[in-house]
Each structure stands twice: as structure tokens, then as C-alpha cells.
Amino acid sequence: MFLTLGELSRIARMMVNGPRLAGARSKVGPSDPDALLDEAVSDVMVDLSMALPAALPAALPAAVAALGEDEARLQAVIRGAARRAG
């Protein structure tokens, strides 16, 4: 069963928090906001793919093309949540 983009977006927004941003900041430093957002997006996407492999089947070649646009939208949601949280 696949989650909808809306469901994934809600989960992803909940995953963006102070400790996650602090972890991203510890990896990239405080001086580059774009790098911080990129790291936060990457971190959430990795956690989502590990926690919900059926919802994010990026490892399955046939699903990559179908997921592409929704993945970009999901990353934009995460980036927006990180901006608001940071």
C-alpha cells in the first residue's frame, strides 16, 4: 500500500524539528542556509525511505520515474518546513 503525497507530506513536516535541524547544522555548519536546508531534506528523505519503504520505493527501478514528481514536491514540503522551523 502506498501513502498519498498528502500523507507523506504530513509525516515529513512532523519530522522537521529543532533537533533534526541542529543535526543538519552540525554536518554543514551555520553559515550556508541552503546547505542546511539540503541536509535537512536529505535527512528526512532517508528516514522516510527507511521507515516507509513501501511508500517511497525509490530503490525499485520501475517506481523511480513514477515517484519523480511527487518526490520533488515532497522535498519542497520538507524544505518549507525546515525554513519555518529554523
Beta strands, then each sheet from edge to edge (+ up, - down):
end
